[in-house]
Structures are given as structure tokens and as C-alpha cells.
């Protein structure tokens, strides 16, 4: 039987595991000569405002591991009208806009 754990503890443990996974992945890839870029997901502007504390926590924890985002999460906050069905699925206009941002952001590190 599994021990009872508060939901907040489960979420905290999951965040820790994901951050460690990303750190290990980045280290492994770097040793193989691969450049790894961490880019925040697209956010609805309303969601970004509602979840500032959580987003700051993730950003800070990534930075502690030396694997921060290449651009602030706020750069990928788009108007709610550019999302299709969930807070992460952009519609065609949103996809095109984010793609342009990605090209510009990544090109700073590869050119």
C-alpha cells in the first residue's frame, strides 16, 4: 500500500524529478557535443498572470541547475485569442508567431 502524500507534496516531488531529469539530459547531451536549448511553453496571458509564482519557481529551479530558459517565459505569453483548445495549444496564427520567436531566440545561440 502506498503511503498517503498530500497533493502539494506529490507536485513538489514531480517538479523535482522533472528538473533533475532535464538537468541530467542536458549534461548527457552536452558531453556528446549537442547544444540543448530550454524554451518556455506558450502561455495564455491570463494564465501567466495567474501562475506567476509557479512559473518563477520552475524558472529559478532550472537556473539553480544551470539550465535556464534562453528567454523569459513572458516572451511566450500570447493573447488568449491565439489559443486553440487548451492553455498550451496555439491556433495557426499563434503557431506562426511562436515559430518566428523561436527562430529569433535560437538563432542568437547558433549564429
N, CA, C and O of each residue as an XYZ file, in Angstrom:
444
protein
N       0.844     -1.185      0.000
C       0.000      0.000      0.000
C       0.887      1.246      0.000
O       1.853      1.338      0.756
N       0.542      2.186     -0.851
C       1.313      3.421     -0.946
C       1.026      4.333      0.237
O      -0.107      4.396      0.712
N       2.040      5.038      0.713
C       1.793      5.999      1.792
C       0.957      7.162      1.280
O       1.046      7.539      0.112
N       0.151      7.720      2.159
C      -0.649      8.884      1.774
C       0.260     10.108      1.753
O       0.982     10.384      2.710
N       0.206     10.823      0.654
C       1.012     12.024      0.483
C       0.091     13.142      0.072
O      -0.791     12.957     -0.767
N       0.290     14.287      0.652
C      -0.500     15.451      0.260
C      -0.237     15.766     -1.201
O       0.874     15.578     -1.698
N      -1.266     16.246     -1.886
C      -1.138     16.578     -3.298
C       0.009     17.550     -3.530
O       0.772     17.395     -4.484
N       0.136     18.545     -2.672
C       1.203     19.532     -2.864
C       2.579     18.876     -2.791
O       3.498     19.289     -3.499
N       2.728     17.867     -1.950
C       4.000     17.163     -1.860
C       4.240     16.363     -3.142
O       5.360     16.330     -3.650
N       3.194     15.718     -3.667
C       3.334     14.981     -4.914
C       3.771     15.917     -6.037
O       4.663     15.582     -6.815
N       3.145     17.086     -6.122
C       3.505     18.040     -7.157
C       4.933     18.508     -6.978
O       5.677     18.634     -7.950
N       5.312     18.763     -5.753
C       6.669     19.208     -5.472
C       7.668     18.123     -5.873
O       8.689     18.416     -6.496
N       7.375     16.872     -5.516
C       8.258     15.772     -5.878
C       8.348     15.637     -7.387
O       9.432     15.407     -7.924
N       7.226     15.775     -8.079
C       7.206     15.664     -9.532
C       8.042     16.765    -10.165
O       8.803     16.502    -11.095
N       7.913     17.985     -9.679
C       8.714     19.093    -10.212
C      10.198     18.806    -10.017
O      11.009     19.037    -10.914
N      10.542     18.304     -8.846
C      11.931     17.989     -8.547
C      12.452     16.939     -9.521
O      13.555     17.077    -10.050
N      11.666     15.887     -9.762
C      12.073     14.827    -10.671
C      12.228     15.344    -12.097
O      13.180     14.980    -12.788
N      11.311     16.178    -12.538
C      11.386     16.720    -13.893
C      12.617     17.606    -14.034
O      13.340     17.505    -15.026
N      12.859     18.453    -13.076
C      14.023     19.343    -13.134
C      15.313     18.526    -13.126
O      16.243     18.840    -13.869
N      15.382     17.497    -12.308
C      16.566     16.634    -12.308
C      16.709     15.887    -13.627
O      17.818     15.730    -14.139
N      15.596     15.431    -14.174
C      15.638     14.760    -15.479
C      16.194     15.699    -16.536
O      17.063     15.311    -17.317
N      15.697     16.936    -16.568
C      16.174     17.913    -17.555
C      17.656     18.210    -17.365
O      18.402     18.335    -18.337
N      18.072     18.321    -16.126
C      19.478     18.586    -15.838
C      20.354     17.428    -16.314
O      21.386     17.642    -16.951
N      19.942     16.221    -16.005
C      20.703     15.043    -16.433
C      20.735     14.932    -17.957
O      21.771     14.611    -18.540
N      19.605     15.196    -18.591
C      19.518     15.157    -20.047
C      20.479     16.176    -20.662
O      21.231     15.860    -21.584
N      20.442     17.398    -20.137
C      21.309     18.459    -20.653
C      22.779     18.082    -20.486
O      23.577     18.274    -21.403
N      23.139     17.550    -19.327
C      24.529     17.143    -19.087
C      24.968     16.043    -20.050
O      26.063     16.100    -20.610
N      24.116     15.052    -20.238
C      24.430     13.937    -21.132
C      24.595     14.427    -22.571
O      25.540     14.037    -23.257
N      23.695     15.263    -23.018
C      23.760     15.759    -24.393
C      24.973     16.664    -24.613
O      25.625     16.591    -25.655
N      25.272     17.514    -23.633
C      26.420     18.413    -23.735
C      27.713     17.612    -23.859
O      28.601     17.972    -24.633
N      27.816     16.530    -23.096
C      29.004     15.671    -23.180
C      29.151     15.045    -24.559
O      30.255     14.686    -24.969
N      28.038     14.915    -25.274
C      28.059     14.337    -26.615
C      28.195     15.421    -27.696
O      28.130     15.130    -28.890
N      28.384     16.669    -27.260
C      28.574     17.759    -28.198
C      27.285     18.365    -28.745
O      27.310     19.082    -29.745
N      26.177     18.084    -28.102
C      24.874     18.585    -28.549
C      24.540     19.864    -27.785
O      24.702     19.929    -26.566
N      24.075     20.876    -28.508
C      23.589     22.090    -27.852
C      22.129     21.875    -27.468
O      21.311     21.470    -28.294
N      21.820     22.147    -26.225
C      20.456     21.982    -25.724
C      19.905     23.352    -25.353
O      20.559     24.126    -24.654
N      18.712     23.641    -25.821
C      18.054     24.913    -25.520
C      16.757     24.639    -24.779
O      15.964     23.792    -25.191
N      16.548     25.345    -23.702
C      15.288     25.247    -22.968
C      14.475     26.500    -23.245
O      14.908     27.623    -22.986
N      13.296     26.274    -23.776
C      12.402     27.355    -24.154
C      11.093     27.166    -23.405
O      10.567     26.054    -23.362
N      10.556     28.229    -22.812
C       9.292     28.083    -22.099
C       8.152     27.726    -23.051
O       8.201     28.058    -24.236
N       7.143     27.062    -22.539
C       5.984     26.759    -23.382
C       5.195     28.034    -23.658
O       5.397     29.049    -22.991
N       4.306     27.982    -24.633
C       3.435     29.148    -24.825
C       2.455     29.235    -23.661
O       1.971     28.214    -23.174
N       2.170     30.426    -23.226
C       1.214     30.654    -22.136
C       0.129     31.604    -22.612
O       0.390     32.543    -23.365
N      -1.081     31.348    -22.166
C      -2.114     32.372    -22.318
C      -1.705     33.509    -21.395
O      -1.212     33.264    -20.294
N      -1.898     34.725    -21.819
C      -1.527     35.862    -20.967
C      -2.241     35.802    -19.622
O      -1.650     36.134    -18.594
N      -3.495     35.385    -19.617
C      -4.230     35.305    -18.344
C      -3.645     34.223    -17.443
O      -3.592     34.395    -16.225
N      -3.207     33.111    -18.029
C      -2.618     32.021    -17.240
C      -1.271     32.453    -16.668
O      -0.959     32.156    -15.514
N      -0.484     33.144    -17.462
C       0.818     33.616    -16.982
C       0.638     34.495    -15.748
O       1.363     34.350    -14.764
N      -0.323     35.398    -15.806
C      -0.565     36.285    -14.663
C      -1.023     35.495    -13.443
O      -0.606     35.792    -12.324
N      -1.875     34.493    -13.645
C      -2.422     33.704    -12.538
C      -1.375     32.802    -11.902
O      -1.470     32.479    -10.718
N      -0.380     32.395    -12.676
C       0.592     31.407    -12.208
C       2.011     31.954    -12.084
O       2.975     31.198    -12.200
N       2.147     33.238    -11.853
C       3.474     33.862    -11.747
C       4.365     33.158    -10.723
O       5.545     32.924    -10.980
N       3.805     32.827     -9.580
C       4.608     32.219     -8.517
C       5.144     30.847     -8.952
O       6.318     30.541     -8.742
N       4.295     30.041     -9.546
C       4.697     28.711    -10.015
C       5.744     28.824    -11.125
O       6.748     28.113    -11.108
N       5.511     29.707    -12.077
C       6.436     29.883    -13.203
C       7.786     30.386    -12.709
O       8.827     29.957    -13.207
N       7.779     31.277    -11.751
C       9.023     31.786    -11.159
C       9.768     30.658    -10.441
O      10.994     30.572    -10.511
N       9.021     29.801     -9.756
C       9.618     28.665     -9.052
C      10.347     27.755    -10.043
O      11.507     27.404     -9.828
N       9.669     27.376    -11.122
C      10.272     26.496    -12.122
C      11.499     27.156    -12.743
O      12.542     26.519    -12.893
N      11.373     28.425    -13.102
C      12.485     29.160    -13.707
C      13.691     29.190    -12.772
O      14.821     28.964    -13.204
N      13.453     29.466    -11.503
C      14.525     29.530    -10.508
C      15.184     28.170    -10.311
O      16.409     28.074    -10.228
N      14.374     27.122    -10.236
C      14.929     25.782    -10.039
C      15.763     25.347    -11.243
O      16.808     24.719    -11.075
N      15.320     25.669    -12.432
C      16.120     25.370    -13.622
C      17.442     26.126    -13.588
O      18.495     25.564    -13.890
N      17.384     27.399    -13.222
C      18.604     28.212    -13.161
C      19.582     27.674    -12.125
O      20.795     27.728    -12.332
N      19.069     27.158    -11.015
C      19.940     26.565     -9.993
C      20.733     25.392    -10.555
O      21.855     25.128    -10.123
N      20.154     24.701    -11.505
C      20.824     23.560    -12.141
C      21.678     23.987    -13.330
O      22.316     23.161    -13.983
N      21.679     25.301    -13.602
C      22.470     25.809    -14.714
C      21.834     25.583    -16.072
O      22.531     25.556    -17.086
N      20.517     25.421    -16.103
C      19.832     25.134    -17.361
C      18.631     26.058    -17.556
O      17.525     25.609    -17.861
N      18.864     27.322    -17.379
C      17.769     28.277    -17.522
C      17.237     28.374    -18.942
O      17.873     27.925    -19.895
N      16.069     28.964    -19.059
C      15.467     29.228    -20.362
C      16.339     30.206    -21.146
O      17.054     31.015    -20.554
N      16.283     30.136    -22.458
C      17.044     31.078    -23.279
C      16.326     32.412    -23.422
O      16.881     33.363    -23.972
N      15.118     32.483    -22.940
C      14.324     33.716    -22.970
C      13.318     33.664    -21.832
O      12.916     32.571    -21.434
N      12.902     34.787    -21.300
C      11.954     34.762    -20.192
C      10.602     34.168    -20.608
O      10.181     34.343    -21.751
N       9.922     33.471    -19.697
C       8.608     32.915    -20.005
C       7.611     33.956    -20.518
O       6.729     33.626    -21.311
N       7.739     35.193    -20.079
C       6.802     36.238    -20.503
C       6.860     36.474    -22.021
O       5.888     36.946    -22.610
N       7.988     36.150    -22.647
C       8.105     36.320    -24.104
C       7.107     35.429    -24.840
O       6.641     35.779    -25.924
N       6.784     34.302    -24.265
C       5.883     33.352    -24.902
C       4.467     33.400    -24.327
O       3.717     32.427    -24.407
N       4.126     34.525    -23.760
C       2.748     34.761    -23.306
C       2.005     35.448    -24.446
O       2.366     36.548    -24.864
N       0.983     34.797    -24.932
C       0.228     35.298    -26.069
C      -1.211     35.598    -25.665
O      -1.709     35.047    -24.683
N      -1.873     36.462    -26.413
C      -3.287     36.735    -26.127
C      -4.088     35.429    -26.160
O      -3.818     34.536    -26.963
N      -5.059     35.344    -25.287
C      -5.878     34.139    -25.200
C      -6.508     33.777    -26.545
O      -6.773     32.604    -26.809
N      -6.744     34.765    -27.382
C      -7.378     34.532    -28.683
C      -6.494     33.722    -29.637
O      -6.977     33.240    -30.662
N      -5.198     33.566    -29.310
C      -4.290     32.804    -30.170
C      -4.188     31.334    -29.769
O      -3.349     30.601    -30.294
N      -5.041     30.904    -28.840
C      -5.026     29.512    -28.394
C      -6.224     28.762    -28.948
O      -7.310     29.313    -29.126
N      -5.988     27.487    -29.214
C      -6.996     26.661    -29.845
C      -7.969     26.067    -28.825
O      -9.108     26.523    -28.726
N      -7.533     25.050    -28.060
C      -8.457     24.369    -27.163
C      -7.989     24.266    -25.713
O      -8.796     24.024    -24.816
N      -6.694     24.449    -25.481
C      -6.181     24.404    -24.114
C      -5.188     25.559    -23.935
O      -4.921     26.325    -24.861
N      -4.665     25.652    -22.742
C      -3.718     26.733    -22.437
C      -2.364     26.571    -23.120
O      -1.545     27.488    -23.066
N      -2.109     25.441    -23.754
C      -0.827     25.215    -24.413
C      -0.933     25.027    -25.922
O       0.091     25.001    -26.606
N      -2.133     24.896    -26.454
C      -2.291     24.627    -27.886
C      -2.650     25.893    -28.651
O      -3.780     26.378    -28.607
N      -1.661     26.405    -29.345
C      -1.866     27.616    -30.139
C      -2.638     27.299    -31.419
O      -2.547     26.198    -31.961
N      -3.389     28.276    -31.880
C      -4.031     28.139    -33.186
C      -2.995     28.478    -34.265
O      -1.844     28.766    -33.939
N      -3.380     28.447    -35.523
C      -2.450     28.663    -36.635
C      -1.713     29.995    -36.520
O      -0.497     30.051    -36.708
N      -2.433     31.050    -36.217
C      -1.796     32.372    -36.089
C      -0.795     32.358    -34.934
O       0.308     32.889    -35.057
N      -1.185     31.746    -33.809
C      -0.296     31.651    -32.656
C       0.938     30.807    -32.938
O       2.042     31.158    -32.521
N       0.755     29.693    -33.644
C       1.884     28.829    -34.005
C       2.881     29.594    -34.872
O       4.090     29.539    -34.644
N       2.360     30.304    -35.864
C       3.253     31.073    -36.745
C       4.027     32.135    -35.964
O       5.216     32.345    -36.200
N       3.353     32.795    -35.044
C       4.009     33.841    -34.245
C       5.081     33.231    -33.341
O       6.192     33.752    -33.252
N       4.743     32.127    -32.672
C       5.706     31.483    -31.779
C       6.898     30.947    -32.574
O       8.036     31.034    -32.114
N       6.650     30.406    -33.739
C       7.738     29.899    -34.573
C       8.721     31.013    -34.912
O       9.934     30.805    -34.871
N       8.211     32.181    -35.244
C       9.086     33.320    -35.530
C       9.911     33.687    -34.298
O      11.102     33.977    -34.411
N       9.284     33.675    -33.125
C      10.015     33.961    -31.889
C      11.100     32.912    -31.653
O      12.230     33.254    -31.303
N      10.756     31.623    -31.846
C      11.729     30.553    -31.632
C      12.938     30.710    -32.550
O      14.081     30.584    -32.111
N      12.680     30.983    -33.805
C      13.780     31.159    -34.766
C      14.688     32.296    -34.317
O      15.912     32.159    -34.322
N      14.098     33.402    -33.934
C      14.886     34.560    -33.495
C      15.666     34.245    -32.214
O      16.845     34.582    -32.105
N      15.012     33.603    -31.255
C      15.663     33.306    -29.975
C      16.798     32.301    -30.120
O      17.878     32.498    -29.564
N      16.560     31.238    -30.856
C      17.586     30.206    -31.015
C      18.739     30.690    -31.876
O      19.890     30.321    -31.643
N      18.436     31.517    -32.870
C      19.500     31.997    -33.763
C      20.554     32.816    -33.012
O      21.693     32.908    -33.469
N      20.205     33.398    -31.896
C      21.183     34.145    -31.087
C      22.284     33.216    -30.559
O      23.390     33.666    -30.262
N      21.975     31.928    -30.447
C      22.914     30.971    -29.859
C      23.618     30.098    -30.884
O      24.578     29.403    -30.550
N      23.154     30.126    -32.130
C      23.775     29.234    -33.111
C      24.469     29.981    -34.251
O      25.145     29.366    -35.075
N      24.308     31.268    -34.297
C      24.968     32.048    -35.354
C      26.210     32.736    -34.836
O      26.889     33.434    -35.589
